[in-house]
Amino acid sequence: MDMQRVFVNEPKLDGNERKYLNECIDSGWISFEGPFVKRFEEGMAQLTNRKYGISVSNGSVALDTSVMALDLGPNDEVIMPTFTIISCAAAVVRVGAKPILVDSDPFTWNMKVEDIEAKITKRTKAIMVVHIYGLPVEMDKITELAKKYNLHIIEDAAEMHGQTYNGKPCGSFGNISTFSFYPNKHITCGEGGMLVTNDEALAERCKLIRNLFFQQGKRYVHEELGYNFRMTNLQAAVGCAQLERIEDTVEKKRHIGHLYTELLKDVQGIQLPVSKKEYADNIYWVYGIVLDDELNIDAKYMMENLSAKGIGTRGFFWCIHEQPVFKRMNLFVGEKYPVAERLARKGFYLPSGITLADEQIKYVVEQLKVCLSNAMK
């Protein structure tokens, strides 16, 4: 087969996106004040069985907002995985609190729940749960620890639109839970984020934080410093159209994951994603693979070879404790998390977007096999 171009992700925008955007333009409601914002917030709250949805401009500031809304600050500690996007730790560091890191489970790639309790101190105020790549964290154990030690749960469900844990929606477990709508997410509006909660006071505080602490009746009198984290009506319109198809998106993602697994199950030298646990079937937000240690190559080498074949890939998260910006702050000095470090160096993901055709998946697998074979020589 001739070389073709397969992107790591392409959003699918062939539902009501154009119709709803035209409604925004025709009505003139393109700002945060438009009706699609409230509609999207209510839709995400319904999807996650929550009372309140609070839209923001992206998933990273959703984390910032959650940390500020919970009033975390200096001398507070927040337990989180080291194997995650930097936004999680950045939100904690920005308020002067300290991230306390946990290594990864080598099979699910999520935070190793068994290591959390030993990290809890008198300064611990919250556990930040991050569901990684397709399988949720074991939330029963997290909720038990939070109750035992009176801790908040911040649930980062950025990659889990439509996923469940023991039948309950991801995004329904935290005191406050967050989502991202970046283009590679199951629901996208280009950029955008959402917080969901059942706590009315938390919801109201999130609304104030995201909107410069404008107050009812005295708009330009500010009791605190807030931020402009608002989502536009244009973004929300796209989000509403995407939300309408979430079940079909999840079904397509699982089809992609199952086909990759079927085609790769006998291939030597790689670890495939866990297809299911007793609490959830993998949603395959992305289809990640991890190279065996016996292969004297890293993910970067394999990604470069696949790129030469026209195949887009992306590396796994780089560990929080190895981030140069945090090293310059003298954070995490001497800390080592071997599983997460291995995932960061040996892991990457294959094209996984919902526009992906079966023939493209087969092409990716064929070229991956060639690259692996060459690496083993």
N, C-alpha and C positions, 0 to 999 in steps of 0.2 A: 504494500500500500504506500502511495506517495505521502510525503510528510504533509500533515495538516496542522492547523493551529487550533489548540484546545485551551481555552482560558481557564484559569483556576476557579473563576466564578463569573457568571453573568446573571444579572437580575432579570426576572420575568415580569414584564409590565404590560400585559395584554388583557387585563381585566377592565375595571372601571376607572383606572388611573386617569386616562385622558378626559373622560367625562367629568370626573370630579374636579380636575384642575380647571377645566373650562368653566365649571360653575363658579369657582373662585374668581377667575378672571372676569367673567360676565357680571358677577355681583360686586366686584371691587374688594371683596373680603380676602385679602392676601396675608394679613398680619395675624398675630397671636389672637386677636379679638374675634376671628372668624368662627363659624359654627362647626367646622370639621374638627377643630381642636377638642371641643367638649365631646363630640361624637367618638373620636378616637380614644380619648381617656375612658369613656364609659365602656367602649368595646374591649379594651385591654383589661379593665377591671372585671368585666364579665368573663373573659377568657380565663382569668386566674382566680375566679370566685372571691374577688376582693370588693370592698365597699368603695374604695377611692383609687382613681388613677390620676397621676400628676405628670403631664407631659413636660419634657425639657428638650434642649437643643441637641444633645447627644448622650450616648451611654456613659461616657466618662464623667460628665457633669452630673449625671444621675447618681453616681457613686459619691461625688463631692457633696451633693445635696443631702444624701442619706447620712453621711458622717456629720455634717453640720446640724441637721435636724435632730439627731440623737445627742447633740451637745458634747461630742467627744473633743478632747483637747489635751494639753500638756499633762504628762504623767499617766495618761491612759494608754492601755495596750489593747490591740486588736489582733486576734489570731487569724491567720489566713494562709493559703498555700503559697509557696515560693514559685510554683509553676503556674503562672497566670500572667495576664497582661499588666503592664506597669500601672495602668489607671487605678487598680485596686490599692496598691501601696501608696501611690501618689496622693490619693484622696486622704489617706490617714496621715501621711507625713506633712501635708500642707497645713493641717490644723494643729500640728505640734505633737500629735500622738505617735505611738511607736508600733509598727507592724511586728508581730511575733510569728515567725514562719514555721511551716510544717512541710515535710517532704511528701512525695506523691506515692500513691499505690501504683506498682509497676504494670498492672493490667488494665485498670479503668482509667488511669492517668489523673484521677481526682485526688484531692488532698487525703492523706492517710488519717482517717478519723481516729484510729487507735492511738495516735501520737498527740492528740489535742489536749487531753486532760492534764498530762504532765506539764504542759506549757501554761496552764492557768495559774495566775498569781492574784494577789490582792488588787493589783492595778488593772487586771483584765476587765474590760467593759463590754466587749463584743466579740463574736466570731463572724468573720466574713466568709461566707460559703461561696465558692465559685464552681458552678457545674461546667466541666470541661469537655468540649468537643462532641458529646452525644449521649453520655450516660450521666444521670444525676448523682450527686453526693448522697451517701447514706444518711438521710435526714432524720430518721428516728433516733439515731445515736446523737446527732447534733442537738436536737430539741431536748433530749434528756439532759445533756450537759448544760444547756442554756438554763433549763429550769432548776437544776441542782445548784448552779453557781450564780443564778440571777443575772444572766448575761443577755444582751441584745443579740439578735441574729440579723445580719445584713446579708441578703441572698442575692448574689449576682447571677441572674438568669438570662444574661445577654445572649446566650447561644441556645436557649431552651424554649423558644416559642412553640407551644403546642405539645411539649413533652410533659409526662406525668411521672410521679413517684408514688408507687402503691395506689395508683388511680387518682391521686390528687395532683392538680396542676403545679408544675414548677412555677415559682413566682408567688405561691400561696403560703410559704413556710416562714418567711422572715418577718420580724417586726416591721421591716421595710424591705422590699424587693425591687430589683432594678432590671431594666431591659435596654438593649441597644437596637437601633434600626439602621445600622450601617448596611451598605449594599450587599454584603455577603450573608446577611441574616435571613431567617425564614420570613420575616416581615421587614420590609425596608421602605424608607422614604428618603433615601440618599444619606441623610444624617438625621439623627433624632434619638430620643431616649424617653423612658417612662419609669416612674416610680409607682408602685402599688402597695397599699397597706389597708388594714382594717381600723387603724387608730386615727380618729378624727383630728386629734390635736397634732399628731405628726403630719397628717395630710395638709392641714392648714399652715403649719410651719414650712413645709416644703414649698407650698404655693407662694409664701412670702419671700423665701430665699430666692426662688427662681425669677421673681418679679420685682427686684430692687427694694423689697420691703415697702412697697406702696401699700397704704392702709385705706380701708373704707372710710370715706368722709373727710379724710385729710391726706390726699394722695401724695403730696410733695413734702410731707413731714415724716421723717424717717427715724424710727427708734433704734434700728440696727442697720448695718451695712449688708446689703444683699447683692445679687448678681443678675445680669440679664441672661438667663438661661432659657428663654422662652422658645417654644416651637412655633413655627408659622402655620397659618391655615393651609398653605400650599403643601407643606410637608405632611400635615395631618390628613389632607385629602388623599394623598398617595398611600399613607398608612392605612386609612379606612378601606381602600380598595384591596390592599394586600391582606388585611385581616379577614376579608370575606372569603379568601381562598386558603386559609391556613391548613385546613384538613387535607386538601389536595396537595399542598406543599409538603406536609409531613409524609404523606403517602409516597410522593415522588422521591423524597430524600431517602426513605427506607428502601425503596426499589433500587436506587443507585448504590446504597451500601450493601444490599444483599447481592447484587450482581458483581460488584467488585470482589466481595468475599468468595463467591462461587468461583470466579475466574482466578483468584489468587490463593485459594486454600491449600494447594499443593506446592506452592512456590517456596523454595528454600531461601533462607537468609533474611526474612522479614517477619515482624510481629504484626498481626492484624488487629483491628479493634475488637473488643469483646462485643459479641452480638446482643447479648442480653444478660441481665442479672435478675434475681428473684423479684426485684422491685420495679424493674423497667426494661423495656426493649430499647436498644440503641436507636436514637433519632438521626444519627449520622449528620450532625450539622456540617462537619467536614469528614472526609474519609482519610484518617491518619494512618501512617505506617511507621514502624520503628525498625531500623536496621539492626541486625544481630551484631553482637560484639565481635564475633569471629570475622566479620567483614572489616577489613582494614581501611574503611572509608567512612566519611561522615555524611550527614544529610546534605551539606553544601555541595559536595562532590556529585551526589546523585541528582540533585536538583539542577545543577549546571548541565549534566548530561541529558536530562529530560528536556531542558529548555532548548538544547540544540536540535531536539526532535520536534519542536513546536509545542511542547506541553508545559503549561503554566503550573507551578507548584508554589507552596509557601511553607517556610520552616515553622516549627513549633515555637511556642513562647520561650523567650530567654528568661532564666531564673531571676527572681527579684533580688536575691542576695548577691548576684553577679553583675548587677547593673552598674555601670561606671558612675552614674550620677549619685547613687546611694553610697558607693565606695568613697566618693569625695566628701560625703557627709559623715564618714566614719560609722556608717550603719552596717550591721551584720558582720562585723570583723571576726574572721576565723570560722565563720559558720559554713558548714558543708551539708549538702543534701544530695546524696549520690544518685538516687533514682531520678529526681528532677533534672539533675545535671546531665544524666545520660539521655533523657528524653529530649532535652534542649539541643543536644549535639547529634543525636541519631534519628530524631523524628522529623517528619514533614508530612504535608497532606497533598493529596492528588486532586485534580479538578473535581468539584463537588456541587456545582451550581445546578439549580432545578431546570435549566435549559439544556442540560447535558443529554445527548442521545446515546442509546445503547451502543451504536457503532463507534462513537467517540470513546466510550469507556473501554471497549475492546481494543481500540488503537492504543490508548494509554497503557493498558495491561501488556500488550505486545511489546511496546517500547520499554516498559519497565523491566520486563523479563530479559530483554537484550542487554540493558544497562547492568542488571544484576549479574548476568552471565559473564559479561566483560570484567566486572569487578572481582569475580571469583577466580579469574585466570591467573 
